């Protein structure tokens, strides 16, 4: 399998090289040159996440040096569950489930992709490719997952950029408590500024080569592609039991998680409708209405990990659906305000006994706002992207109760937080990278 750039460059690198580069030479994002087409029979006997992952990802690593390591990589990456749980207490005729993706080391869905990418890089490094500096911008969860996945792995350094004051206190601690081969920088700006600096760094050839930069954001195909695995495994399990497709409501910011679901559906998995649930950053919902792409400055909300005004993976979404009409027929998108997020956390805690993080509450509110007919005609799954324990200052006052903290997060509190503030410029980042070296 070879990969191409969304901007149409001529290069066609293989899987390992795509992971190493992160971003294509022309500044585009890598996508598969062709799509494998699976049938349900291709997954007979595949029950666990790692078993589904081995079959789903095999075509993408075909003819790549990492092929022989794939089964070991997915067993290492997918060593925690992604349970699908029925929500109790819905109205008659409604089938609502929640896909819990918060059972990994940092209690967020990004653990899946980060651990897969780290396991791949460890094998790539063994092949003698030299040291790599993972440069990542984060709006909250990505940086913590990447830092945890790459911490103390030989041959790699991690540089995390996060927007100063715009992530939750617990998220910030997750980003900054590692030390060793992980350096964290609080950028005096927004997530979009962090993302812009990262893109500028990759677009500066001399800097990119000198620092051996690679990405662990979802702009890196190795971060995004494994996220298709839990959509594949979940939809397969549902179809085997109920004989029908499962539809998803996905909290959406930079669109990596949503694109992973749509890629799984494109490959033939039994996935029905897909709803992109955004917070007050409504660039994507507005695009589906007007047909005009107008990225904007991000708006600060209580669902902070989704505060993205110019989502990178829109390139991949528009590559998959080049015409606006085709995109509208394939997905829908809604925008949810902070007051509605707060209300949904309260109501669903009382009605269903479920405690949502603010991002999951965005998806739950999007489901609640559907017509009764739509809720009854489809089997729906709300994607829960993070533990509510990561946002106690928001969730606990709303439900008037303490949120239990997972043991994986508790262990991080004993580690000191170390980070440095920098201006929102490539020059400031380059100076810090030089110091690190």
ZIRAWO-V841757 format. One record per residue. N is the residue number from 1. SS is DSSP state (helix for helix, strand for strand, loop for the rest). Layout:
# ZIRAWO-V841757
N_SS + N_SS
This chain:
# ZIRAWO-V841757
1_loop + 2_loop + 3_strand + 4_strand + 5_strand + 6_loop + 7_loop + 8_loop + 9_loop + 10_loop + 11_loop + 12_loop + 13_loop + 14_loop + 15_helix + 16_helix + 17_helix + 18_helix + 19_helix + 20_helix + 21_helix + 22_loop + 23_loop + 24_loop + 25_loop + 26_loop + 27_loop + 28_loop + 29_loop + 30_strand + 31_strand + 32_strand + 33_loop + 34_loop + 35_loop + 36_loop + 37_loop + 38_loop + 39_loop + 40_helix + 41_helix + 42_helix + 43_helix + 44_loop + 45_loop + 46_loop + 47_loop + 48_loop + 49_helix + 50_helix + 51_helix + 52_helix + 53_helix + 54_helix + 55_helix + 56_helix + 57_helix + 58_helix + 59_helix + 60_helix + 61_helix + 62_loop + 63_loop + 64_loop + 65_loop + 66_loop + 67_helix + 68_helix + 69_helix + 70_helix + 71_helix + 72_helix + 73_helix + 74_helix + 75_helix + 76_helix + 77_helix + 78_loop + 79_loop + 80_loop + 81_loop + 82_loop + 83_loop + 84_strand + 85_strand + 86_strand + 87_loop + 88_loop + 89_loop + 90_loop + 91_loop + 92_loop + 93_loop + 94_loop + 95_strand + 96_strand + 97_strand + 98_strand + 99_strand + 100_strand + 101_loop + 102_loop + 103_loop + 104_loop + 105_loop + 106_loop + 107_loop + 108_strand + 109_loop + 110_helix + 111_helix + 112_helix + 113_helix + 114_helix + 115_helix + 116_helix + 117_helix + 118_helix + 119_helix + 120_helix + 121_helix + 122_helix + 123_helix + 124_helix + 125_helix + 126_helix + 127_loop + 128_loop + 129_loop + 130_loop + 131_loop + 132_strand + 133_strand + 134_strand + 135_strand + 136_strand + 137_strand + 138_strand + 139_loop + 140_loop + 141_helix + 142_helix + 143_helix + 144_helix + 145_helix + 146_helix + 147_helix + 148_helix + 149_helix + 150_helix + 151_loop + 152_loop + 153_loop + 154_loop + 155_loop + 156_strand + 157_strand + 158_strand + 159_strand + 160_strand + 161_strand + 162_strand + 163_strand + 164_loop + 165_loop + 166_loop + 167_loop + 168_loop + 169_helix + 170_helix + 171_helix + 172_helix + 173_helix + 174_helix + 175_helix + 176_helix + 177_loop + 178_loop + 179_loop + 180_loop + 181_loop + 182_strand + 183_strand + 184_strand + 185_strand + 186_strand + 187_strand + 188_loop + 189_loop + 190_loop + 191_helix + 192_helix + 193_helix + 194_helix + 195_helix + 196_helix + 197_helix + 198_helix + 199_helix + 200_helix + 201_helix + 202_helix + 203_helix + 204_loop + 205_helix + 206_helix + 207_helix + 208_helix + 209_helix + 210_helix + 211_helix + 212_loop + 213_strand + 214_strand + 215_strand + 216_loop + 217_loop + 218_loop + 219_loop + 220_loop + 221_helix + 222_helix + 223_helix + 224_helix + 225_loop + 226_loop + 227_helix + 228_helix + 229_helix + 230_helix + 231_helix + 232_helix + 233_helix + 234_helix + 235_helix + 236_helix + 237_helix + 238_helix + 239_helix + 240_helix + 241_helix + 242_helix + 243_loop + 244_loop + 245_loop + 246_strand + 247_strand + 248_strand + 249_strand + 250_strand + 251_strand + 252_loop + 253_loop + 254_loop + 255_loop + 256_helix + 257_helix + 258_helix + 259_helix + 260_helix + 261_helix + 262_helix + 263_helix + 264_helix + 265_helix + 266_helix + 267_loop + 268_loop + 269_loop + 270_loop + 271_strand + 272_strand + 273_strand + 274_strand + 275_strand + 276_strand + 277_strand + 278_strand + 279_loop + 280_loop + 281_loop + 282_loop + 283_helix + 284_helix + 285_helix + 286_helix + 287_helix + 288_helix + 289_helix + 290_helix + 291_loop + 292_loop + 293_loop + 294_loop + 295_loop + 296_loop + 297_loop + 298_loop + 299_loop + 300_loop + 301_loop + 302_loop + 303_loop + 304_helix + 305_helix + 306_helix + 307_loop + 308_loop + 309_loop + 310_loop + 311_loop + 312_loop + 313_loop + 314_helix + 315_helix + 316_helix + 317_helix + 318_helix + 319_helix + 320_helix + 321_loop + 322_loop + 323_loop + 324_helix + 325_helix + 326_helix + 327_helix + 328_helix + 329_helix + 330_helix + 331_loop + 332_strand + 333_strand + 334_strand + 335_strand + 336_loop + 337_loop + 338_helix + 339_helix + 340_helix + 341_helix + 342_helix + 343_helix + 344_helix + 345_helix + 346_helix + 347_helix + 348_helix + 349_helix + 350_helix + 351_helix + 352_loop + 353_loop + 354_loop + 355_loop + 356_loop + 357_loop + 358_helix + 359_helix + 360_helix + 361_helix + 362_helix + 363_helix + 364_helix + 365_helix + 366_helix + 367_helix + 368_helix + 369_loop + 370_loop + 371_loop + 372_helix + 373_helix + 374_helix + 375_helix + 376_helix + 377_helix + 378_loop + 379_strand + 380_strand + 381_strand + 382_strand + 383_strand + 384_strand + 385_loop + 386_strand + 387_loop + 388_helix + 389_helix + 390_helix + 391_helix + 392_helix + 393_helix + 394_helix + 395_helix + 396_helix + 397_helix + 398_helix + 399_helix + 400_loop + 401_loop + 402_loop + 403_loop + 404_loop + 405_loop + 406_loop + 407_helix + 408_helix + 409_helix + 410_helix + 411_helix + 412_helix + 413_helix + 414_helix + 415_loop + 416_loop + 417_loop + 418_loop + 419_loop + 420_strand + 421_strand + 422_strand + 423_loop + 424_loop + 425_loop + 426_helix + 427_helix + 428_helix + 429_helix + 430_helix + 431_helix + 432_helix + 433_helix + 434_helix + 435_helix + 436_helix + 437_loop
